[in-house]
Amino acid sequence: MRFLPDYEEKIAAFLQGLKFRRKIFGGVDEQDALRKIEALNELYKEALLAERARCDALLEERGDAR
């Protein structure tokens, strides 16, 4: 198993535990689904910022900073 950064572990744990609230007459509760999509989006934003910071640090270390 490869090492996962914290943000990847958070996303994986979120997806593994993801359960949608069902409606009485088929389908899923739209508001519940939208809340979960928003939460997932926030996790991805956090991951993107962390990865950007990591890349910037590597570029700065190499002397290729913008």
Contacts in CASP RR format, 6 or more apart in sequence:
PFRMAT RR
TARGET T0000
AUTHOR 0000-0000-0000
METHOD contacts of the structure
MODEL  1
MRFLPDYEEKIAAFLQGLKFRRKIFGGVDEQDALRKIEALNELYKEALLA
ERARCDALLEERGDAR
4 12 0 8 1.000
5 47 0 8 1.000
5 50 0 8 1.000
6 50 0 8 1.000
7 43 0 8 1.000
7 46 0 8 1.000
7 47 0 8 1.000
7 50 0 8 1.000
7 51 0 8 1.000
8 47 0 8 1.000
10 43 0 8 1.000
10 46 0 8 1.000
10 47 0 8 1.000
11 40 0 8 1.000
11 43 0 8 1.000
11 44 0 8 1.000
11 47 0 8 1.000
14 39 0 8 1.000
14 40 0 8 1.000
14 43 0 8 1.000
15 40 0 8 1.000
18 36 0 8 1.000
20 28 0 8 1.000
20 29 0 8 1.000
20 32 0 8 1.000
20 33 0 8 1.000
20 36 0 8 1.000
21 28 0 8 1.000
21 29 0 8 1.000
21 32 0 8 1.000
22 28 0 8 1.000
22 29 0 8 1.000
23 29 0 8 1.000
56 65 0 8 1.000
59 65 0 8 1.000
59 66 0 8 1.000
END
